[in-house]
């Protein structure tokens, strides 16, 4: 037994004429993977699930990711048979793919390239199938699992094309050198050396990321080090073997200079560039999200539902931290993508899970408020009452420290009632910068009034703030008939309130506000029908244009930014849902 034999100890599973070998790396891989799915991913994208549902779904998702990896290997097997290549008796499988060095060489370079590409292509195909399932939005469980499979399979496909690693990218690079430059063993000789350099560079980058004093730097760096360690194990356990396919005939000098060499540089440069693009960074970004139609999300009794020819679209922002170097570069060149500090996506002293829970509650409250306001504007009697905005935490630099406390419920600003977070945001947006506000609050059930200075916003075009995080306490609402709003393809936030309201109104009134058009928009909705400001309006305008919208309804506070970003659609300022209805009526 040599010093690397322990790395090859494995559980074996027959598959298509070969045997899949699951070695000891799976002990750490399964534990880390299930923890990441159950403790990070699911609580963020499906904050409404119970702990039992979360961990049951984590086990199902983990099992399906293993099935997808086996499908990746099966793609290689099918391609090997198709090109007339032999199958290896044993295929070592790792959490990031199979060891490509152990596959026998195909008869020709182009068949070798096809056999190498088969696995990543299958992974991309599985990502596409998962997207189709997610796009249908059949059930919350399926949506959660399918979204993870999209990300997982797309990541496996990209990672397996990196040429420095002992995965499909190294095998593909060998085929390029063989077929274009007639040097079949060149990359095989340098691959292991470059693999060691890549592991060292990845480890050094992971240490650097961990040394940065920003949000998630430790987690991002630790994940990078874990990946480097896994690749290092693959290099040790499978150092490669002598790669000596038949020597091809030497190409002509003209062909080498003008065709083969430029093509080899292009292909290998693309693979090398992919390596850099996948490098993790500590930054964050905001990008245009999807703009789904709202009508399928709203259900009213058939006796009240009216036909609609057009569609209202809600708009979203895709926020992510950490990001890859490719995303960072895209943010530098694209005006639609905004690079932001990670603290802007997940505030200090707050976890991603807490942000997700808060966003889910705000989304839930916006649905309730939208149903109430939409029916009231349609002429129905609705009894509504918001219970205020609860203080969750205060920023260290907040001027309200010592005045407000976590748990306080804000019920008024300068004597104006505050029934929800959106109303608080609206009132603060109307205050001049460097001013003070009187807050009517309830503390332990007792009414109090305090006066606190406001903080300037970090963005010059944004309104002042108190420096607190808040959530809706809840609503007391009685509707004349049930209205069910089931959000699709969004996971939280209050900014869909206006579009939910207009859709509810449109479905229960004989007039069709859309007039057959596609109308997009954004804005929180207050119980009094006023529209509140939101974040990321520039990205939402871009998403609306990509979805084919003709008009974009914007809160007054966001109008200038939205209008500046618009290219093809018309941005309309609406301060209330009633103003939005009147504008849409005027289009007819």
C-alpha positions in Angstrom: 0.0 0.0 0.0 1.5 3.4 -1.1 1.1 6.6 0.8 -1.9 7.6 -1.3 -3.9 4.4 -0.9 -6.0 5.8 1.9 -7.3 8.4 -0.4 -8.6 5.7 -2.7 -10.6 3.8 -0.1 -14.1 4.0 -1.4 -17.7 2.8 -1.6 -18.4 1.3 -5.0 -21.5 1.4 -7.2 -21.8 -0.3 -10.6 -22.8 2.0 -13.5 -23.0 1.2 -17.2 -20.1 -1.2 -17.4 -17.8 0.7 -15.0 -17.8 1.0 -11.2 -18.3 4.4 -9.5 -15.9 4.9 -6.6 -17.0 7.3 -3.8 -13.9 7.9 -1.6 -13.4 9.5 1.8 -13.9 13.0 0.5 -17.6 12.3 0.5 -17.6 12.2 4.2 -16.8 15.8 4.4 -18.6 16.6 1.2 -22.0 15.2 2.3 -21.8 16.8 5.7 -20.8 20.2 4.4 -23.3 20.0 1.5 -26.3 19.1 3.6 -25.4 21.8 6.1 -25.1 24.4 3.4 -28.4 23.4 1.9 -30.4 23.1 5.1 -28.8 25.9 7.1 -28.1 28.5 4.4 -29.8 27.9 1.1 -33.3 26.8 2.1 -33.8 29.3 4.9 -32.9 32.1 2.5 -35.0 31.2 -0.5 -37.9 29.5 1.4 -38.1 31.3 4.7 -41.7 30.1 5.2 -40.7 26.4 5.7 -40.7 24.8 9.1 -37.5 23.2 10.4 -38.8 19.7 9.7 -39.7 20.7 6.1 -36.4 22.4 5.7 -34.2 19.4 6.6 -36.4 16.9 4.8 -36.1 19.1 1.7 -32.3 19.3 2.3 -32.0 15.5 2.3 -34.1 15.3 -0.9 -32.0 18.1 -2.6 -28.8 16.4 -1.5 -29.8 13.1 -3.0 -30.8 14.7 -6.3 -27.5 16.5 -6.6 -25.8 13.1 -6.3 -28.1 11.8 -9.0 -27.0 14.8 -11.2 -23.4 14.0 -10.6 -24.0 10.4 -11.7 -25.8 11.8 -14.7 -22.6 13.8 -15.5 -20.6 10.6 -15.5 -23.2 8.7 -17.5 -22.8 11.4 -20.2 -19.1 10.6 -20.4 -19.9 6.9 -20.7 -22.4 7.5 -23.5 -20.0 9.7 -25.4 -17.1 7.2 -24.9 -19.2 4.4 -26.5 -20.3 6.8 -29.3 -16.8 7.7 -30.3 -15.4 4.1 -30.0 -13.4 4.7 -26.8 -12.9 2.3 -23.9 -14.6 2.7 -20.6 -12.4 2.7 -17.5 -13.1 -0.2 -15.1 -13.3 2.3 -12.2 -14.4 5.9 -12.3 -13.5 7.9 -9.1 -16.3 10.3 -8.4 -15.8 13.4 -6.3 -18.3 16.1 -5.1 -17.2 18.3 -8.0 -17.0 15.7 -10.7 -15.1 12.6 -11.8 -11.3 12.2 -12.2 -10.8 12.8 -15.9 -7.2 11.5 -15.9 -8.5 7.9 -15.4 -10.4 7.9 -18.7 -8.8 6.0 -21.7 -7.8 8.1 -24.7 -10.3 8.2 -27.6 -9.1 7.2 -31.1 -8.8 10.8 -32.3 -8.4 14.3 -30.8 -11.9 15.4 -31.9 -13.5 12.3 -30.4 -11.5 12.9 -27.2 -12.8 16.5 -27.1 -16.4 15.2 -27.6 -15.9 12.7 -24.8 -14.6 15.4 -22.5 -17.3 17.8 -23.3 -20.1 15.3 -22.7 -20.1 15.6 -18.9 -20.4 19.4 -18.8 -23.0 19.4 -21.6 -25.1 16.9 -19.6 -24.8 19.1 -16.5 -25.9 22.1 -18.5 -28.9 20.1 -19.8 -29.8 19.1 -16.3 -29.7 22.8 -15.3 -32.0 23.6 -18.2 -34.5 20.9 -17.2 -34.4 22.2 -13.6 -35.1 25.7 -15.0 -38.1 24.5 -16.9 -39.5 22.9 -13.8 -38.8 26.0 -11.7 -40.4 28.2 -14.3 -43.7 26.3 -14.2 -43.9 27.1 -10.4 -45.9 23.9 -9.5 -45.2 23.9 -5.8 -43.1 25.6 -3.2 -41.1 22.4 -2.5 -40.4 21.8 -6.2 -39.5 25.5 -6.7 -36.9 25.4 -3.9 -35.3 22.1 -5.1 -35.3 23.0 -8.8 -33.7 26.4 -8.2 -30.8 24.7 -6.3 -30.3 22.2 -9.1 -30.1 25.0 -11.6 -27.3 26.6 -9.6 -25.5 23.3 -8.8 -25.5 21.9 -12.3 -24.5 25.2 -13.9 -21.6 25.4 -11.4 -20.5 21.9 -12.0 -20.5 22.5 -15.8 -18.4 25.6 -15.4 -16.0 24.2 -12.9 -15.4 21.1 -15.0 -14.2 23.3 -17.9 -11.3 24.9 -15.9 -8.2 23.5 -17.7 -5.8 23.5 -14.7 -7.9 21.0 -12.7 -7.9 17.2 -12.9 -11.4 17.4 -14.4 -12.9 17.6 -17.9 -11.2 20.9 -18.6 -7.7 19.3 -18.4 -8.8 16.5 -20.7 -10.3 19.0 -23.2 -7.1 21.0 -23.2 -5.1 17.9 -24.0 -7.4 17.2 -26.9 -6.9 20.8 -28.2 -3.1 20.5 -28.1 -3.3 17.1 -29.8 -5.7 18.0 -32.6 -4.5 21.5 -33.4 -0.9 21.6 -32.5 0.0 17.9 -33.1 1.5 17.7 -29.6 -0.6 15.0 -27.9 1.4 14.8 -24.7 2.2 18.4 -24.2 -0.6 19.4 -21.8 -0.4 16.0 -20.1 3.1 16.8 -19.1 2.3 20.3 -17.7 -1.2 19.6 -16.4 -0.1 18.2 -13.0 2.4 21.1 -12.5 -0.2 23.7 -13.3 -2.7 21.9 -11.2 -0.4 22.2 -8.2 0.1 25.9 -9.0 -3.6 26.4 -9.3 -4.2 24.7 -5.9 -1.5 26.9 -4.3 -2.9 30.0 -5.9 -6.5 29.1 -4.9 -5.3 28.5 -1.3 -3.4 31.8 -1.2 -6.5 33.6 -2.5 -8.6 31.9 0.1 -6.3 33.1 2.8 -6.4 36.6 1.3 -10.2 36.7 1.3 -10.3 35.6 4.9 -7.9 38.4 5.9 -10.3 41.1 4.5 -12.4 42.7 7.2 -15.7 42.7 5.3 -18.9 40.7 5.6 -18.6 37.0 4.6 -14.9 37.3 4.0 -14.3 34.4 6.4 -17.0 32.2 4.8 -15.9 33.0 1.3 -12.2 32.3 2.1 -13.1 29.1 3.9 -15.1 27.9 0.9 -12.2 28.7 -1.4 -9.8 26.8 0.8 -12.2 23.8 1.0 -12.3 23.7 -2.9 -8.5 23.9 -3.1 -8.2 21.1 -0.6 -10.6 18.9 -2.6 -8.7 19.5 -5.8 -5.4 18.8 -4.1 -6.8 15.4 -2.9 -7.7 14.6 -6.5 -4.2 15.5 -7.7 -2.7 13.3 -5.0 -5.0 10.3 -5.5 -4.9 10.5 -9.3 -1.6 11.9 -10.4 -2.2 10.9 -14.0 -0.7 8.3 -16.2 1.4 8.3 -19.4 -0.8 9.9 -22.1 0.5 8.7 -25.4 -2.0 8.6 -28.2 -0.9 7.9 -31.8 1.4 10.6 -33.1 -0.4 12.7 -35.6 1.1 13.9 -38.9 2.8 17.2 -38.7 0.6 20.0 -40.2 1.8 22.4 -42.8 3.5 25.5 -41.7 0.9 27.7 -43.4 -1.9 25.8 -41.6 -0.1 26.0 -38.3 0.5 29.7 -38.4 -2.8 31.0 -39.8 -5.3 28.4 -38.7 -4.3 25.9 -36.0 -2.2 28.2 -33.7 -4.7 31.1 -33.6 -7.6 28.6 -33.0 -5.7 26.8 -30.3 -4.9 30.2 -28.6 -8.6 31.2 -28.9 -9.9 27.9 -27.4 -7.3 27.6 -24.7 -7.5 31.3 -23.8 -11.3 30.9 -23.4 -10.8 28.0 -21.0 -8.1 29.9 -19.1 -10.3 33.0 -18.9 -13.1 30.9 -17.4 -10.7 30.1 -14.6 -10.3 33.8 -13.7 -14.0 34.5 -14.1 -15.0 31.9 -11.6 -12.6 33.2 -8.9 -14.7 34.2 -5.8 -14.5 37.8 -4.4 -15.9 39.5 -1.4 -17.9 42.1 -3.3 -21.7 42.3 -3.7 -23.9 43.4 -6.6 -27.4 44.3 -7.6 -28.6 43.3 -11.1 -31.9 43.3 -13.0 -34.1 40.5 -11.9 -37.0 38.8 -13.4 -40.3 40.6 -14.2 -43.1 37.9 -13.9 -46.8 38.7 -14.6 -48.9 39.2 -11.5 -52.3 37.9 -12.7 -51.4 34.2 -12.2 -50.4 35.0 -8.6 -53.8 36.4 -7.6 -56.9 34.2 -7.0 -60.4 35.7 -6.4 -63.7 33.9 -6.5 -64.9 33.2 -10.0 -68.1 35.2 -9.4 -66.0 38.3 -9.0 -63.2 37.7 -11.5 -63.2 39.8 -14.7 -61.3 39.0 -17.9 -58.0 40.8 -18.5 -56.2 41.1 -21.9 -52.9 42.7 -20.9 -50.7 42.1 -17.9 -49.2 43.8 -14.9 -45.5 42.9 -14.2 -43.8 43.1 -10.8 -40.1 43.9 -11.0 -37.3 42.5 -8.9 -33.6 43.1 -8.2 -31.1 40.2 -8.1 -28.8 40.8 -5.1 -25.8 38.6 -4.3 -22.8 38.5 -2.1 -20.2 37.2 -2.4 -19.7 37.2 -6.2 -17.3 35.9 -8.7 -14.6 37.9 -10.6 -16.7 37.6 -13.7 -19.7 39.2 -12.1 -17.4 41.9 -10.7 -16.1 42.7 -14.2 -19.6 42.7 -15.6 -20.6 45.2 -12.9 -17.7 47.5 -14.0 -18.9 47.7 -17.6 -22.7 47.4 -17.4 -24.7 50.4 -16.3 -27.5 48.0 -15.3 -25.4 46.2 -12.7 -24.4 48.0 -9.6 -21.5 46.9 -7.4 -22.2 47.4 -3.7 -20.5 46.6 -0.4 -21.8 43.3 1.0 -23.0 45.2 4.1 -25.6 46.9 1.9 -27.1 43.5 1.0 -26.9 42.0 4.5 -26.6 44.7 7.2 -24.0 44.4 10.0 -25.0 42.1 13.0 -27.6 40.5 10.8 -27.5 37.0 9.1 -28.7 36.1 5.7 -31.4 34.0 7.3 -32.6 36.9 9.4 -32.8 39.1 6.3 -34.7 36.4 4.4 -37.2 36.0 7.3 -37.7 39.7 7.5 -38.2 40.1 3.7 -40.7 37.2 3.7 -42.7 38.9 6.4 -42.7 42.2 4.5 -43.8 40.3 1.4 -46.6 38.6 3.3 -47.7 42.0 4.8 -47.6 43.7 1.4 -50.0 41.0 0.0 -52.5 41.6 2.8 -52.3 45.4 2.4 -52.6 45.1 -1.4 -55.7 42.9 -1.2 -57.3 45.4 1.2 -56.4 48.5 -0.8 -57.3 46.9 -4.2 -60.8 45.9 -3.0 -61.4 49.3 -1.3 -60.5 51.2 -4.5 -62.9 48.8 -6.4 -65.7 50.0 -4.2 -65.9 47.2 -1.6 -66.0 47.9 2.1 -62.8 46.8 3.8 -62.0 47.1 7.5 -58.3 47.6 7.9 -55.9 48.6 10.7 -52.1 48.2 10.8 -50.5 47.6 14.1 -47.3 49.6 13.5 -43.6 49.0 12.8 -41.5 47.1 15.3 -37.8 48.1 15.9 -35.5 45.1 15.5 -32.1 46.7 16.0 -30.2 50.0 15.8 -27.0 50.8 14.0 -24.1 51.7 16.2 -24.0 55.2 14.5 -27.7 55.8 14.8 -28.6 59.0 16.6 -31.6 57.2 18.1 -29.4 55.1 20.4 -30.5 55.6 24.0 -33.9 56.8 22.7 -35.3 53.8 20.8 -35.0 50.2 22.0 -35.4 46.9 20.1 -39.0 45.9 20.6 -40.4 49.4 20.5 -43.4 49.7 18.1 -43.5 52.9 16.1 -47.1 54.0 15.6 -46.6 57.6 14.4 -44.2 60.1 12.8 -44.9 63.8 13.7 -48.4 62.9 14.6 -49.1 61.0 11.3 -50.2 57.4 12.0 -47.8 54.7 11.0 -49.5 51.4 10.5 -46.8 49.5 8.7 -43.1 49.7 7.7 -44.0 51.1 4.3 -45.8 54.0 5.9 -42.8 54.7 8.2 -40.5 54.7 5.1 -42.9 57.1 3.3 -43.0 59.5 6.1 -39.2 59.5 6.6 -38.7 60.1 2.9 -40.8 63.3 3.2 -38.5 64.7 5.9 -35.8 67.2 5.1 -32.2 66.1 5.5 -30.5 66.9 8.8 -33.9 67.3 10.6 -35.5 65.8 13.6 -38.7 63.7 13.9 -41.2 63.1 16.7 -41.9 59.4 16.9 -45.0 58.1 18.7 -44.1 54.6 20.0 -45.4 51.9 22.2 -43.0 50.3 24.7 -44.2 47.3 26.7 -47.7 48.4 25.9 -47.3 51.9 27.1 -47.5 55.0 24.7 -44.4 57.2 24.6 -43.2 60.1 22.4 -39.5 60.7 21.6 -37.7 63.2 19.4 -34.6 61.9 17.5 -32.3 63.5 14.9 -32.2 61.8 11.5 -29.1 60.4 9.8 -28.1 61.3 6.3 -28.4 58.5 3.8 -25.1 57.0 2.5 -26.4 57.7 -1.0 -26.8 61.4 -1.9 -30.1 60.8 -3.7 -31.7 58.7 -0.9 -33.9 60.1 1.9 -32.7 60.5 5.5 -33.1 57.6 7.9 -33.2 56.8 11.6 -30.6 54.0 11.4 -32.9 51.2 12.5 -34.1 47.9 11.1 -37.9 47.4 11.5 -40.6 44.9 10.6 -44.4 45.1 10.4 -46.2 44.2 13.5 -49.1 43.0 11.5 -52.6 44.0 10.2 -56.2 43.5 11.3 -58.1 43.2 8.0 -61.5 42.0 7.2 -62.2 41.4 3.4 -65.7 41.0 1.9 -64.5 37.9 0.1 -61.3 35.9 0.0 -58.4 37.1 -2.0 -55.4 34.8 -2.2 -52.0 36.1 -3.5 -49.3 33.5 -4.0 -46.0 35.1 -5.1 -44.1 33.3 -7.7 -40.3 33.6 -8.4 -39.8 36.1 -5.6 -38.7 35.4 -2.1 -39.4 38.5 -0.2 -39.6 42.3 0.2 -42.5 44.8 0.1 -41.8 46.4 -3.3 -44.5 44.4 -5.2 -47.3 46.0 -3.1 -48.4 48.5 -5.8 -48.6 45.9 -8.6 -50.4 43.4 -6.3 -52.9 46.2 -5.6 -53.5 47.1 -9.2 -53.9 43.5 -10.1 -56.5 42.8 -7.4 -58.4 46.0 -8.5 -58.2 45.0 -12.2 -59.5 41.4 -11.6 -62.7 42.5 -9.7 -63.7 45.5 -11.9 -65.3 45.4 -15.4 -62.8 47.8 -16.9 -59.4 46.4 -17.9 -56.8 48.9 -16.8 -54.1 47.2 -18.9 -56.0 47.8 -22.2 -54.1 44.8 -23.6 -50.7 46.4 -22.7 -47.8 45.2 -20.5 -47.5 47.5 -17.5 -44.6 47.2 -15.1 -43.9 49.0 -11.9 -42.8 48.9 -8.3 -43.5 50.5 -5.0 -44.6 49.6 -1.5 -48.3 50.0 -0.7 -49.6 51.6 2.5 -53.1 50.9 3.9 -54.1 54.4 3.0 -53.2 53.6 -0.7 -50.1 55.7 -0.8 -47.1 54.3 -2.7 -43.7 54.2 -0.9 -40.1 54.2 -2.2 -38.1 51.2 -2.9 -34.4 50.2 -3.7 -32.8 49.2 -6.9 -35.2 51.0 -9.2 -32.6 51.3 -12.0 -32.2 47.6 -12.2 -36.0 47.1 -12.1 -36.4 49.5 -15.1 -33.9 47.4 -17.1 -35.8 44.2 -16.1 -39.1 45.7 -17.2 -37.7 46.8 -20.6 -36.3 43.3 -21.1 -39.8 41.9 -20.3 -41.3 44.1 -23.0 -43.2 46.6 -20.8 -44.5 49.8 -22.3 -44.9 51.8 -19.1 -43.2 51.7 -15.7 -45.1 53.0 -12.6 -42.6 54.5 -10.1 -42.9 56.0 -6.6 -42.1 59.8 -6.7 -39.0 59.3 -4.7 -37.6 56.9 -7.3 -38.8 58.7 -10.4 -35.6 60.6 -11.4 -33.5 57.5 -11.2 -36.0 55.4 -13.0 -36.5 58.0 -15.8 -32.7 58.3 -16.2 -32.3 54.6 -16.8 -35.3 54.1 -19.1 -34.6 53.7 -22.8 -37.7 52.4 -24.5 -40.5 52.5 -21.9 -42.2 55.5 -20.4 -41.8 56.1 -16.6 -44.8 57.4 -14.8 -44.7 59.0 -11.3 -47.5 57.7 -9.0 -47.9 58.8 -5.4 -50.9 56.6 -4.7 -52.7 53.6 -6.2 -55.5 55.9 -7.2 -53.2 58.0 -9.3 -51.9 54.8 -11.0 -55.5 53.8 -11.8 -56.4 57.2 -13.2 -53.3 57.2 -15.4 -54.1 53.8 -16.7 -57.6 54.8 -17.4 -56.3 57.8 -19.4 -54.5 55.4 -21.8 -57.7 54.0 -23.1 
